[in-house]
Amino acid sequence: MGDLTETERTRLRWRARRGLLENDLIITRFLDAHETELTDADIKGLALLLAMGDNDLLDILLSRKEPEGSLDCPEVHDVLSRVRAA
């Protein structure tokens, strides 16, 4: 994808808003740095992460846990490594 439409960009940022401020800050920092270069695979991986509950997502983002089950896929691992580095 690479070039998100304004609507897609808005939806992605809206989905990134979380109940836990820590998640919100981490994901927003990542989007601020990489939003314009996200691929379809990145968006799929990010969508899978954003479908998680807040506490589980924070554990994954802070490397307290690693992705398991349906989250243990290349799309999630690729985007997660960049989110953690942002």
Secondary structure as UniProt FT lines:
FT   HELIX           6..16
FT   HELIX           21..34
FT   HELIX           35..37
FT   HELIX           40..50
FT   HELIX           54..61
FT   TURN            62..63
FT   HELIX           69..71
FT   HELIX           74..85
//
